[in-house]
Amino acid sequence: MSLTRREFMGVLAAAAATGFPMTREATAAEVKSLYNPPKSGNVHFLHMTDSHAHLRPVYFREPNVNIGIAGMEGHLPHLVGTNYLKRVGFKPDTRESYGFTYLDFVRAAKQYGKMGGYAHIATLVKQLKASRPGALLLDGGDTWQGTALSLWTKGQDMVDAQLKLGVDVMTAHWEFTYGQDRVKEIVNKDFKGKIDFVAQNVKTADFGDPVFPNYVMKHMNGVQVAIIGQAFPYTPIANPGYLIPDWTFGIDTDHMQKVVKEVKQKGAQLVVVISHNGMDVDRKMASLVEGIDCIFGGHTHDGEAVAVEIRRPSGGMTLVTNAGSHGKFMGVMDFDVRGGKMVGYKYKLLPVFSELLPADPEMEALITKVRAPYESKLTEVLAHTEGLLYRRGNFNGTWDQLVVDAMLAVRGGDIAFSPGFRWGGSLLPGAPITREDMMTQLAITYPYCTLSEMTGETVKNVMEDVCDNLFNPDPYYQQGGDMVRLGALEYSCAPKEKMGNRIQDMRLGGKPLDPKKTYKVAGWAPVQQASATPDNPPIWDIVEEYLKHQKVIKPLKVNEPKLIGVKGNPGLANYNKMF
């Protein structure tokens, strides 16, 4: 079922009349203006990405630390807080400021409510598709992973939701952590004839044959368009390679150029890429490949209100967008294609304020049904928090701090490592911590919590390697995650230095870390198959035990490094340890 604009506004009016929560800041006119962007052009795309399996609305705090270096400094996505607002033209203390930045997060969250939720997204998608004939909904991946429900159903909850939502084309990343057999099962059965799964950079390890279609061709309002897929290129490195032993990934600019040439020869008048590279990588790819009109990006969770224009070698222009994460945003791109080429565009990234969009009854019924067998287990309260719990930022967050504290307390060890994952909802002060809340930080298919012996030298080498993934001046050598989170170990970080010199002054208990001494290091999410043993319990058992013992989590002070050489960086705000 599709809603006309008039029907949509009628639903909103009825909701308001029956007590549906509409804050005083959101008048009917403002809602209409927000969720009915004027249609232009003749080719239309809707884009969402990195929902991380959050079927229900969430709080999600954007980062105050997203440092850009070298050619990335001062450019999107490496602007935070007021620097971001100035760049995109938003005012502070507004809905937009809440949706797109970390500023005054707790107060704003209480005022404007949760964001996302597939039932609310479904209402918006129906309205946007009704106003834009032929519009295609693109899903950038990281959709089937991120919650307990998705883990327990092997992603089936999200597959069913995607089908109900009307996704047309998708690519992937964390989807591959369910294993290649499960991915193929979904693509070949659930998606067959309904959702196109594209990934031009996923090939067989033996002969280099494509595992999935490189692209799909669509006709929209008399215009032939091509949608090329670019899956996360570092999947076998950032995630366990043993889960996808027969497939290779990577960034191959020459092959992308070949695919673009092929679709143009087949008549494509507009060429777009649905990508899970991360925004810095997309910007570089856009500058190297001729003929791409737009890259719809994901992976790095950057909710960018504007499309970035990148010049190609020939002097033409490629647009680069990124639609954030956790269901918070819906990108709307209108292209004007005439004479066989794109001559204009209009782009809006709509923040999905759940209280302003009535839940779609069909999607809500599906969510209720899929949750029913697990509801009591999901909603069991494990503890309460007195402070804000969040994950996101280059170095640490309070949720991450809780996880490393739990590992040190329950698993033991001198030092704790936690991966720099960017997914997981936020909890406001005073909230109960349910099993579902906990699992939004931990729900992966390789959850093993290890206790290893490492020399101080090895610890430094590991940290240098991860730091290079984050701050290498060449985006093609980055992997899009954040810095490993540390328990007990303090250090300084110089992002602009070369590899080997970024990690400095490591201290444990106030004393310098001895490079020759052996330390016990707790960690989780190992990519080695050998770690999958009964001796290494799943991380959620560790954290749950800790939460039940603590009962109340006091406001946490995060263990962040001292930063060297980045004072004044516009991707850094509200950070006190700078030298």
C-alpha positions as CSV (number, residue, x, y, z in Angstrom):
1,M,0.0,0.0,0.0
2,S,1.2,3.5,-0.9
3,L,0.0,6.7,0.7
4,T,-0.6,9.9,-1.3
5,R,0.7,13.1,0.2
6,R,-2.8,14.1,1.2
7,E,-3.4,10.7,2.8
8,F,-0.1,11.0,4.6
9,M,-0.9,14.4,6.1
10,G,-4.3,13.0,7.1
11,V,-2.6,10.3,9.0
12,L,-0.5,12.8,10.8
13,A,-3.4,15.0,11.6
14,A,-5.4,12.1,13.0
15,A,-2.5,11.0,15.1
16,A,-2.2,14.4,16.6
17,A,-5.9,14.6,17.3
18,T,-5.9,11.3,19.2
19,G,-3.0,12.2,21.4
20,F,-0.1,11.0,19.2
21,P,3.0,12.7,20.8
22,M,3.9,15.8,18.8
23,T,6.2,18.1,20.7
24,R,5.5,21.8,20.7
25,E,8.4,22.4,18.4
26,A,6.8,20.3,15.7
27,T,3.8,21.9,14.3
28,A,1.8,20.2,11.5
29,A,3.4,22.7,9.0
30,E,6.9,21.8,10.2
31,V,6.2,18.0,9.9
32,K,4.8,18.6,6.4
33,S,7.9,20.6,5.4
34,L,10.3,18.0,6.9
35,Y,8.8,14.9,5.4
36,N,7.5,16.1,2.1
37,P,10.6,17.5,0.3
38,P,9.5,18.9,-3.1
39,K,10.0,16.4,-5.9
40,S,12.3,17.5,-8.7
41,G,13.8,15.8,-11.7
42,N,12.9,12.4,-13.2
43,V,15.1,9.8,-11.4
44,H,14.7,9.2,-7.7
45,F,16.5,7.2,-5.1
46,L,15.9,6.6,-1.4
47,H,18.9,5.5,0.6
48,M,19.4,4.0,4.0
49,T,22.4,2.2,5.5
50,D,23.9,0.7,8.6
51,S,20.6,0.2,10.5
52,H,22.4,-2.6,12.4
53,A,19.2,-4.5,12.9
54,H,17.4,-1.9,15.0
55,L,13.8,-2.6,14.2
56,R,12.6,-0.4,17.1
57,P,13.5,3.3,17.5
58,V,16.7,4.2,19.3
59,Y,18.7,6.9,20.9
60,F,22.1,7.2,19.2
61,R,24.7,9.8,20.1
62,E,26.8,11.1,17.3
63,P,30.6,11.5,18.0
64,N,32.4,14.4,19.4
65,V,35.7,13.0,18.1
66,N,36.0,12.2,14.4
67,I,39.5,13.4,13.5
68,G,40.5,14.0,9.9
69,I,44.2,14.2,8.9
70,A,46.1,15.1,5.8
71,G,43.7,15.8,2.9
72,M,40.8,14.8,5.1
73,E,41.2,17.4,7.7
74,G,38.5,20.1,7.7
75,H,36.3,18.1,5.2
76,L,33.2,16.0,5.7
77,P,32.8,13.6,7.5
78,H,35.5,15.0,9.8
79,L,33.5,17.9,11.3
80,V,31.7,17.6,14.7
81,G,29.5,19.7,16.8
82,T,29.2,23.4,16.0
83,N,31.8,22.9,13.2
84,Y,29.4,20.5,11.5
85,L,26.4,22.8,12.0
86,K,28.2,25.7,10.4
87,R,29.2,23.6,7.4
88,V,25.7,22.4,6.6
89,G,23.8,25.5,7.7
90,F,21.9,24.1,10.7
91,K,21.2,26.1,13.9
92,P,22.1,24.9,17.4
93,D,19.4,23.8,19.8
94,T,17.2,22.5,17.1
95,R,15.9,19.1,15.9
96,E,18.6,19.0,13.3
97,S,21.3,19.7,15.8
98,Y,20.0,16.8,17.9
99,G,19.8,14.4,14.9
100,F,23.2,15.3,13.4
101,T,25.5,16.1,16.3
102,Y,26.3,15.1,19.9
103,L,25.6,18.6,21.2
104,D,23.6,18.7,24.5
105,F,22.6,15.1,23.7
106,V,20.8,14.1,26.9
107,R,18.6,17.2,27.1
108,A,17.9,17.1,23.4
109,A,17.1,13.3,23.5
110,K,14.5,13.9,26.2
111,Q,13.0,16.7,24.2
112,Y,12.9,15.2,20.7
113,G,12.7,11.5,21.5
114,K,14.0,8.4,19.8
115,M,14.8,8.1,16.1
116,G,14.4,5.5,13.5
117,G,12.4,2.3,13.9
118,Y,11.3,0.3,10.8
119,A,7.6,0.9,11.4
120,H,8.2,4.6,11.3
121,I,10.6,4.3,8.4
122,A,8.0,2.3,6.5
123,T,5.5,5.2,6.8
124,L,8.1,7.5,5.4
125,V,9.1,5.2,2.5
126,K,5.5,4.8,1.4
127,Q,5.0,8.5,1.3
128,L,8.2,9.2,-0.5
129,K,7.7,6.5,-3.1
130,A,4.1,7.7,-3.7
131,S,5.4,11.2,-4.4
132,R,8.2,10.0,-6.6
133,P,7.1,7.5,-9.2
134,G,9.5,4.7,-9.8
135,A,11.8,5.6,-6.9
136,L,14.2,2.9,-5.8
137,L,15.1,2.2,-2.2
138,L,18.8,1.3,-1.7
139,D,20.1,-0.4,1.4
140,G,23.8,0.0,1.9
141,G,24.3,-3.0,4.2
142,D,25.1,-3.6,7.9
143,T,21.4,-4.4,8.1
144,W,21.2,-8.0,9.3
145,Q,23.6,-7.6,12.3
146,G,23.6,-5.6,15.6
147,T,21.0,-7.0,17.9
148,A,20.2,-10.1,19.9
149,L,17.1,-10.7,17.8
150,S,19.0,-10.6,14.6
151,L,21.7,-12.8,15.9
152,W,19.3,-15.4,17.2
153,T,17.3,-15.5,14.0
154,K,20.4,-15.4,11.8
155,G,19.3,-12.2,10.3
156,Q,15.8,-13.5,9.3
157,D,14.1,-10.7,11.2
158,M,15.8,-8.1,9.1
159,V,15.4,-10.0,5.8
160,D,11.6,-10.1,6.5
161,A,11.6,-6.4,7.4
162,Q,13.6,-5.4,4.2
163,L,11.0,-7.3,2.1
164,K,8.1,-5.6,3.9
165,L,9.8,-2.2,3.6
166,G,10.3,-2.6,-0.2
167,V,14.0,-2.5,-0.5
168,D,15.0,-2.7,-4.2
169,V,18.8,-3.1,-4.2
170,M,21.4,-3.7,-1.4
171,T,25.1,-4.4,-0.8
172,A,26.7,-5.7,2.4
173,H,29.3,-5.9,5.1
174,W,28.4,-7.4,8.4
175,E,25.9,-9.7,6.6
176,F,28.9,-11.8,5.6
177,T,29.6,-12.7,9.3
178,Y,26.7,-15.1,9.1
179,G,28.9,-17.1,6.8
180,Q,28.8,-17.5,3.0
181,D,26.2,-20.3,3.0
182,R,23.7,-18.2,5.0
183,V,24.2,-15.2,2.7
184,K,23.7,-17.2,-0.4
185,E,20.6,-18.8,1.1
186,I,19.0,-15.5,1.7
187,V,20.1,-14.0,-1.7
188,N,19.0,-17.0,-3.7
189,K,15.7,-17.8,-1.8
190,D,14.3,-14.9,0.2
191,F,15.5,-12.1,-2.1
192,K,15.0,-13.9,-5.5
193,G,12.9,-11.8,-7.8
194,K,12.4,-9.2,-5.1
195,I,15.7,-7.5,-3.9
196,D,18.9,-7.3,-6.0
197,F,22.0,-8.0,-4.1
198,V,25.0,-6.4,-5.9
199,A,28.7,-6.4,-5.1
200,Q,31.2,-5.9,-8.0
201,N,34.2,-6.5,-5.7
202,V,33.2,-10.0,-4.3
203,K,34.8,-12.7,-6.3
204,T,35.6,-16.4,-6.0
205,A,39.0,-17.2,-4.5
206,D,39.9,-19.8,-7.1
207,F,39.1,-18.2,-10.5
208,G,38.1,-14.7,-9.6
209,D,34.5,-15.1,-10.9
210,P,31.8,-12.8,-9.6
211,V,29.9,-14.2,-6.6
212,F,27.1,-11.7,-7.0
213,P,26.0,-9.5,-9.9
214,N,28.2,-6.5,-10.4
215,Y,25.2,-4.3,-11.0
216,V,21.6,-4.1,-11.9
217,M,20.0,-2.1,-14.6
218,K,16.6,-0.3,-14.0
219,H,14.3,1.8,-16.1
220,M,12.8,4.8,-14.4
221,N,10.5,7.3,-16.1
222,G,12.1,6.6,-19.5
223,V,15.7,6.7,-18.1
224,Q,17.9,3.7,-17.9
225,V,20.0,3.7,-14.7
226,A,22.7,1.4,-13.4
227,I,23.2,0.6,-9.7
228,I,26.7,-0.9,-9.1
229,G,27.5,-2.6,-5.7
230,Q,30.6,-2.1,-3.7
231,A,30.7,-4.3,-0.6
232,F,33.0,-3.6,2.3
233,P,36.5,-4.2,0.8
234,Y,38.2,-5.4,4.0
235,T,35.7,-8.0,5.2
236,P,38.2,-10.9,5.5
237,I,40.6,-8.7,7.5
238,A,38.2,-6.8,9.8
239,N,36.0,-9.9,10.3
240,P,36.9,-13.6,10.4
241,G,38.1,-14.8,7.0
242,Y,37.1,-18.4,7.9
243,L,33.4,-17.4,7.6
244,I,33.8,-16.6,3.9
245,P,36.8,-18.9,2.9
246,D,35.9,-19.0,-0.8
247,W,35.4,-15.3,-1.5
248,T,37.8,-12.4,-2.0
249,F,37.1,-8.7,-1.5
250,G,39.0,-5.5,-1.9
251,I,39.2,-2.1,-3.7
252,D,39.9,-2.4,-7.4
253,T,39.6,0.9,-9.1
254,D,40.4,-0.5,-12.5
255,H,37.6,-3.1,-12.2
256,M,35.2,-0.5,-11.0
257,Q,36.1,1.6,-14.0
258,K,35.6,-1.4,-16.3
259,V,32.1,-2.0,-14.8
260,V,31.1,1.6,-15.3
261,K,32.2,1.4,-18.9
262,E,30.2,-1.7,-19.4
263,V,26.9,-0.3,-18.0
264,K,27.4,2.8,-20.1
265,Q,27.8,0.7,-23.2
266,K,24.6,-1.0,-22.3
267,G,22.8,2.3,-22.4
268,A,23.0,3.5,-18.8
269,Q,22.2,7.3,-18.7
270,L,22.8,7.5,-15.0
271,V,25.4,5.5,-13.0
272,V,25.3,5.2,-9.2
273,V,27.2,3.1,-6.8
274,I,25.7,1.7,-3.6
275,S,28.8,1.4,-1.4
276,H,30.0,0.2,2.0
277,N,33.5,1.6,1.7
278,G,33.3,4.4,4.3
279,M,33.1,8.0,3.3
280,D,36.8,8.8,3.0
281,V,37.3,5.8,0.7
282,D,34.3,6.8,-1.4
283,R,35.7,10.3,-1.8
284,K,39.0,8.9,-3.1
285,M,37.2,6.4,-5.4
286,A,35.0,9.2,-6.8
287,S,38.2,11.2,-7.6
288,L,39.7,8.3,-9.6
289,V,36.8,6.6,-11.5
290,E,35.3,8.3,-14.6
291,G,31.5,8.2,-15.2
292,I,30.0,7.6,-11.7
293,D,27.3,10.2,-11.1
294,C,26.8,9.4,-7.4
295,I,28.1,7.2,-4.6
296,F,25.5,6.3,-1.9
297,G,27.8,5.4,0.9
298,G,27.8,3.7,4.3
299,H,30.0,1.9,6.8
300,T,31.4,4.9,8.7
301,H,28.0,6.0,10.1
302,D,28.4,9.5,8.9
303,G,25.1,11.2,8.7
304,E,25.8,14.0,6.2
305,A,23.1,16.5,5.4
306,V,24.7,17.5,2.1
307,A,26.0,15.7,-0.9
308,V,29.8,16.3,-1.4
309,E,30.8,17.2,-4.9
310,I,34.1,15.5,-6.0
311,R,36.0,16.3,-9.2
312,R,37.0,13.5,-11.4
313,P,40.2,13.3,-13.4
314,S,38.4,14.5,-16.5
315,G,36.9,17.5,-14.6
316,G,33.4,16.0,-14.3
317,M,31.7,15.7,-11.0
318,T,30.7,12.7,-8.8
319,L,28.4,13.2,-5.8
320,V,29.3,11.4,-2.5
321,T,26.7,10.9,0.2
322,N,26.5,9.0,3.5
323,A,23.2,8.2,5.2
324,G,24.3,7.7,8.8
325,S,23.2,4.7,10.9
326,H,20.8,3.0,13.2
327,G,17.7,3.9,11.1
328,K,18.2,7.6,12.0
329,F,18.1,9.0,8.5
330,M,16.6,8.5,5.0
331,G,18.4,10.0,2.0
332,V,16.3,11.4,-0.8
333,M,18.1,12.1,-4.1
334,D,16.3,13.5,-7.1
335,F,18.2,13.6,-10.4
336,D,17.4,15.5,-13.5
337,V,18.5,13.4,-16.4
338,R,18.2,14.9,-19.9
339,G,20.0,14.2,-23.1
340,G,21.5,11.0,-21.7
341,K,23.2,12.6,-18.8
342,M,22.6,14.1,-15.3
343,V,22.2,17.8,-15.5
344,G,21.0,18.6,-12.0
345,Y,20.2,17.1,-8.6
346,K,18.6,17.9,-5.3
347,Y,19.5,16.0,-2.1
348,K,18.0,15.8,1.4
349,L,19.0,13.6,4.3
350,L,15.8,13.3,6.4
351,P,16.2,12.7,10.1
352,V,13.7,10.1,11.1
353,F,12.1,11.4,14.3
354,S,9.9,8.5,15.5
355,E,7.4,10.6,17.4
356,L,6.6,12.6,14.2
357,L,6.0,9.6,12.0
358,P,3.1,7.2,12.9
359,A,4.0,3.6,12.9
360,D,3.0,1.6,9.8
361,P,0.6,-1.0,11.0
362,E,1.8,-3.8,8.8
363,M,5.5,-3.3,9.7
364,E,4.6,-2.9,13.4
365,A,2.7,-6.2,13.3
366,L,5.7,-8.0,11.7
367,I,8.0,-6.6,14.3
368,T,5.7,-7.7,17.1
369,K,5.4,-11.2,15.7
370,V,9.1,-11.7,15.2
371,R,9.9,-10.5,18.7
372,A,7.2,-12.4,20.5
373,P,9.2,-15.7,21.1
374,Y,12.1,-13.7,22.6
375,E,10.3,-10.8,24.3
376,S,10.8,-11.8,27.9
377,K,14.5,-12.7,27.4
378,L,15.1,-9.4,25.6
379,T,13.4,-7.2,28.1
380,E,14.9,-8.7,31.3
381,V,16.5,-5.9,33.3
382,L,20.1,-6.6,34.3
383,A,21.0,-3.3,36.0
384,H,20.4,0.4,35.8
385,T,22.6,3.3,34.7
386,E,23.1,6.6,36.4
387,G,25.0,8.1,33.5
388,L,24.8,8.3,29.7
389,L,25.9,5.1,28.0
390,Y,27.0,5.6,24.4
391,R,29.4,4.2,21.8
392,R,30.9,6.2,19.0
393,G,34.0,8.3,18.6
394,N,37.6,7.7,17.6
395,F,38.8,6.5,21.0
396,N,36.2,5.5,23.5
397,G,32.7,5.7,24.8
398,T,31.0,4.9,28.1
399,W,29.4,1.7,26.7
400,D,32.9,0.6,25.6
401,Q,34.3,1.5,29.0
402,L,31.7,-0.6,30.7
403,V,32.7,-3.6,28.5
404,V,36.4,-3.3,29.3
405,D,35.6,-2.8,33.0
406,A,33.6,-6.0,32.9
407,M,36.3,-8.0,31.2
408,L,38.9,-6.9,33.8
409,A,36.5,-7.7,36.7
410,V,35.2,-11.0,35.5
411,R,37.8,-12.4,33.0
412,G,40.8,-10.9,34.7
413,G,44.0,-9.7,33.3
414,D,46.2,-6.6,33.4
415,I,44.9,-4.9,30.3
416,A,41.6,-5.2,28.4
417,F,41.1,-4.6,24.6
418,S,37.7,-4.0,23.1
419,P,37.2,-3.5,19.3
420,G,36.4,0.0,18.0
421,F,32.9,-1.0,16.7
422,R,30.7,1.9,15.7
423,W,27.3,0.2,16.2
424,G,25.1,0.1,19.3
425,G,22.4,2.2,20.8
426,S,22.7,4.8,23.6
427,L,21.0,4.8,27.0
428,L,20.0,7.9,28.9
429,P,20.8,8.5,32.6
430,G,18.4,6.6,34.9
431,A,17.4,4.0,32.3
432,P,17.2,0.3,33.0
433,I,19.8,-1.8,31.2
434,T,18.0,-4.8,29.6
435,R,19.6,-7.8,27.9
436,E,18.5,-6.3,24.6
437,D,20.3,-3.0,25.4
438,M,23.5,-5.0,26.4
439,M,23.4,-7.1,23.2
440,T,23.2,-4.0,20.9
441,Q,26.9,-3.6,21.9
442,L,27.9,-7.3,21.6
443,A,25.8,-9.2,19.1
444,I,28.2,-10.9,16.7
445,T,28.8,-14.4,15.5
446,Y,32.4,-14.6,16.9
447,P,31.9,-13.3,20.5
448,Y,34.7,-15.2,22.2
449,C,36.3,-13.5,25.1
450,T,40.0,-14.4,25.3
451,L,42.8,-14.0,27.8
452,S,46.2,-14.0,26.2
453,E,49.8,-13.2,27.2
454,M,51.5,-10.3,25.3
455,T,54.7,-8.5,25.8
456,G,54.6,-4.8,26.2
457,E,56.2,-4.6,22.7
458,T,53.4,-6.7,21.2
459,V,50.8,-4.5,22.9
460,K,52.3,-1.4,21.3
461,N,52.5,-3.1,17.9
462,V,48.8,-4.1,18.0
463,M,47.8,-0.5,19.0
464,E,50.0,1.0,16.2
465,D,48.4,-1.3,13.6
466,V,44.9,-0.4,14.7
467,C,45.8,3.3,14.8
468,D,47.1,3.1,11.3
469,N,43.8,1.7,10.1
470,L,42.2,4.9,11.5
471,F,44.8,7.6,10.6
472,N,46.6,6.4,7.5
473,P,46.8,9.5,5.2
474,D,45.7,7.3,2.3
475,P,42.0,6.3,2.7
476,Y,42.5,3.1,0.8
477,Y,44.6,1.8,3.7
478,Q,41.9,2.6,6.3
479,Q,39.3,0.1,7.4
480,G,36.7,2.4,8.8
481,G,36.6,1.4,12.4
482,D,37.6,3.3,15.5
483,M,40.6,2.9,17.8
484,V,40.7,-0.2,20.0
485,R,39.2,0.6,23.4
486,L,41.5,0.1,26.4
487,G,41.0,-1.0,30.0
488,A,43.6,0.0,32.6
489,L,46.3,1.0,30.0
490,E,46.8,4.8,29.5
491,Y,48.6,6.2,26.5
492,S,49.1,9.2,24.3
493,C,48.3,9.3,20.6
494,A,49.7,11.5,17.8
495,P,47.4,10.9,14.8
496,K,49.6,12.9,12.4
497,E,52.7,10.9,13.0
498,K,53.8,8.0,10.9
499,M,53.1,4.4,11.8
500,G,55.3,3.3,14.7
501,N,55.3,6.7,16.3
502,R,51.6,7.4,16.9
503,I,51.3,5.5,20.2
504,Q,53.4,7.0,22.9
505,D,53.9,7.0,26.7
506,M,52.0,3.8,27.5
507,R,51.4,3.5,31.2
508,L,49.9,0.8,33.5
509,G,49.2,1.8,37.0
510,G,51.1,5.0,36.4
511,K,54.3,3.1,35.4
512,P,55.7,2.9,31.9
513,L,54.7,-0.3,30.0
514,D,57.8,-2.6,29.9
515,P,58.3,-3.7,26.3
516,K,60.0,-6.9,27.5
517,K,57.6,-7.8,30.3
518,T,54.6,-10.2,29.6
519,Y,51.1,-9.0,30.5
520,K,47.8,-10.8,30.6
521,V,45.4,-9.1,28.1
522,A,41.7,-9.7,27.9
523,G,39.9,-9.2,24.6
524,W,37.0,-10.3,22.5
525,A,35.8,-10.7,18.9
526,P,39.0,-12.5,17.7
527,V,39.1,-13.1,14.0
528,Q,41.1,-16.4,14.4
529,Q,39.0,-19.6,14.3
530,A,41.3,-21.2,16.9
531,S,39.7,-18.8,19.5
532,A,36.3,-20.4,19.1
533,T,36.7,-22.8,22.1
534,P,34.8,-23.5,25.4
535,D,37.7,-21.8,27.2
536,N,36.7,-18.5,25.7
537,P,33.1,-17.6,26.9
538,P,31.0,-15.3,24.8
539,I,31.4,-11.6,25.8
540,W,27.8,-11.2,26.7
541,D,28.1,-13.8,29.5
542,I,31.0,-11.7,30.9
543,V,29.1,-8.4,30.7
544,E,25.9,-9.8,32.0
545,E,27.6,-11.3,35.0
546,Y,29.2,-7.9,35.7
547,L,25.9,-6.0,35.3
548,K,24.0,-8.2,37.6
549,H,26.7,-7.9,40.2
550,Q,27.0,-4.2,40.0
551,K,23.2,-3.6,39.8
552,V,23.8,0.2,39.3
553,I,26.3,1.6,36.9
554,K,27.7,4.9,38.2
555,P,28.6,7.6,35.6
556,L,31.7,6.4,33.9
557,K,34.9,8.2,33.2
558,V,36.2,7.0,29.8
559,N,39.8,6.0,29.4
560,E,40.9,8.3,26.5
561,P,44.4,9.0,25.3
562,K,46.2,12.3,25.5
563,L,46.2,13.7,22.0
564,I,49.3,15.3,20.4
565,G,49.4,17.6,17.5
566,V,45.7,18.0,16.7
567,K,44.7,21.1,18.7
568,G,42.1,23.1,16.6
569,N,41.1,20.1,14.5
570,P,37.5,20.6,13.5
571,G,36.8,16.9,14.0
572,L,37.5,17.3,17.7
573,A,35.3,18.9,20.4
574,N,34.7,18.7,24.1
575,Y,38.0,16.9,24.6
576,N,40.3,17.9,27.5
577,K,43.4,15.9,27.0
578,M,45.2,17.8,24.2
579,F,48.9,18.7,24.0
